[in-house]
Amino acid sequence: MILATNKKAYFDYQILKTYEAGIELYGFEVKAAKFKKINLAGSYVVIKNHQAWLINCSISPYQPKNIPETYQPQRTRRLLLHKKEIIELETRSKGLTIVPLKAYTKHGLVKLEIGLAKPRKKVDKRELIKEREAKRKIRTVVYKL
């Protein structure tokens, strides 16, 4: 079940390769994430000391009165990846960005799909918008027939 998607990432970046990562969460964060209180907009992934970290991802509390007073919704969270994947991300991410694409559940666990992405230029974004509008017009014409 998909919990959240980062639609802006698909528009702002060209996704070159995707990876599946687990997220290290507190128990109450897992419950909040499963109730779709997770927001990936504006978040990104950084590799530090051979570990992947999710920065600026917000998980709103499910029950605000039942959380510790020191809880920060936008805290930095560790991502769980295989060592080979982390090394590959470290070596390939020169000049590229690592962005979270979607959060979902798999066998009861909260997973995150991250992508190695290349930023799009304004011209590319305009072309993407034109293509979408053309496809939309074609669909409406075909639907009316």
Legacy VTK file of the C-alpha trace (Angstrom):
# vtk DataFile Version 3.0
C-alpha trace
ASCII
DATASET POLYDATA
POINTS 145 float
0.000 0.000 0.000
1.419 3.355 -1.015
1.582 5.799 1.894
3.024 8.894 0.194
4.493 9.952 -3.137
6.822 12.794 -4.012
5.165 14.106 -7.186
7.457 17.130 -7.319
10.515 14.865 -7.555
9.168 13.228 -10.709
8.680 16.675 -12.243
11.924 18.334 -11.080
14.250 15.379 -11.676
14.946 12.722 -14.262
15.140 9.462 -12.300
18.116 7.343 -13.408
17.936 4.408 -10.965
15.740 3.444 -8.018
16.510 1.629 -4.773
14.353 0.196 -1.995
15.311 1.192 1.535
13.902 0.583 4.983
13.475 3.479 7.396
14.525 3.459 11.036
11.430 4.755 12.860
10.020 4.918 16.369
6.899 2.845 17.067
4.525 5.797 17.095
6.078 7.038 13.834
5.313 3.694 12.177
1.665 3.968 13.167
1.488 7.562 11.920
3.152 6.588 8.623
0.705 3.726 8.118
-2.121 6.243 8.551
-0.546 8.300 5.716
0.720 11.145 7.893
4.066 11.194 6.093
5.187 14.018 3.796
8.118 13.539 1.390
7.946 16.962 -0.300
11.246 18.803 -0.030
13.114 15.870 1.469
16.359 14.369 0.213
18.919 11.680 1.056
22.537 12.236 2.095
25.316 9.661 2.486
27.484 10.311 5.587
29.985 7.910 7.158
28.839 5.050 4.897
25.219 5.453 6.051
22.212 6.883 4.226
20.175 9.578 6.006
16.737 10.916 5.104
16.593 14.658 5.739
13.594 16.979 5.956
10.907 14.266 5.798
7.963 15.110 8.029
5.957 12.463 9.909
3.088 14.075 11.819
2.138 12.307 15.049
-0.870 9.990 14.933
-1.904 10.918 18.460
-0.201 14.197 19.427
-0.809 13.691 23.161
0.881 10.268 23.243
4.334 11.261 21.982
7.414 12.416 23.896
7.741 16.159 24.438
11.094 16.187 22.641
9.722 14.661 19.419
10.651 16.479 16.218
8.497 15.599 13.157
11.283 16.550 10.715
14.151 14.776 12.423
16.873 13.080 10.390
16.146 9.365 9.939
18.543 6.595 8.992
17.816 4.543 5.889
18.536 0.838 5.862
20.325 -0.234 2.684
22.749 -3.005 1.780
26.419 -2.059 1.948
26.828 -2.570 -1.810
23.951 -0.176 -2.491
25.411 2.503 -0.219
28.810 2.205 -1.904
27.142 2.396 -5.321
25.195 5.489 -4.277
28.376 7.115 -2.923
30.308 6.554 -6.127
27.526 7.401 -8.603
26.022 10.409 -6.824
28.678 12.910 -7.942
26.699 15.747 -9.531
23.423 13.906 -8.959
20.790 14.051 -6.228
19.268 11.240 -4.195
15.547 11.895 -3.675
12.788 9.883 -1.981
10.094 8.956 -4.485
7.474 7.095 -2.484
6.804 5.515 0.888
4.896 2.246 1.081
4.370 -0.834 3.216
5.765 -4.230 2.337
5.075 -7.237 4.586
4.070 -4.870 7.393
7.264 -2.793 7.196
7.526 0.810 6.055
9.780 1.059 2.999
11.017 4.005 0.977
11.796 4.058 -2.734
14.699 6.405 -3.374
16.005 7.442 -6.745
19.317 8.619 -8.109
18.206 11.683 -10.032
19.511 14.275 -12.435
17.956 17.765 -12.169
15.827 18.847 -15.141
16.323 22.180 -16.836
13.479 24.654 -17.396
13.300 23.737 -21.083
12.850 20.051 -20.236
10.086 20.898 -17.752
8.242 22.970 -20.355
8.443 20.119 -22.862
7.098 17.723 -20.230
4.134 20.036 -19.598
3.428 20.309 -23.349
3.502 16.513 -23.717
1.058 16.083 -20.825
-1.340 18.646 -22.277
-1.209 16.983 -25.707
-1.916 13.553 -24.186
-4.787 15.013 -22.174
-6.338 16.557 -25.300
-6.022 13.257 -27.173
-7.696 11.398 -24.314
-10.618 13.824 -24.180
-11.153 13.613 -27.947
-11.006 9.808 -27.922
-13.291 9.682 -24.866
-15.914 11.863 -26.571
-16.030 9.514 -29.585
LINES 1 146
145 0 1 2 3 4 5 6 7 8 9 10 11 12 13 14 15 16 17 18 19 20 21 22 23 24 25 26 27 28 29 30 31 32 33 34 35 36 37 38 39 40 41 42 43 44 45 46 47 48 49 50 51 52 53 54 55 56 57 58 59 60 61 62 63 64 65 66 67 68 69 70 71 72 73 74 75 76 77 78 79 80 81 82 83 84 85 86 87 88 89 90 91 92 93 94 95 96 97 98 99 100 101 102 103 104 105 106 107 108 109 110 111 112 113 114 115 116 117 118 119 120 121 122 123 124 125 126 127 128 129 130 131 132 133 134 135 136 137 138 139 140 141 142 143 144
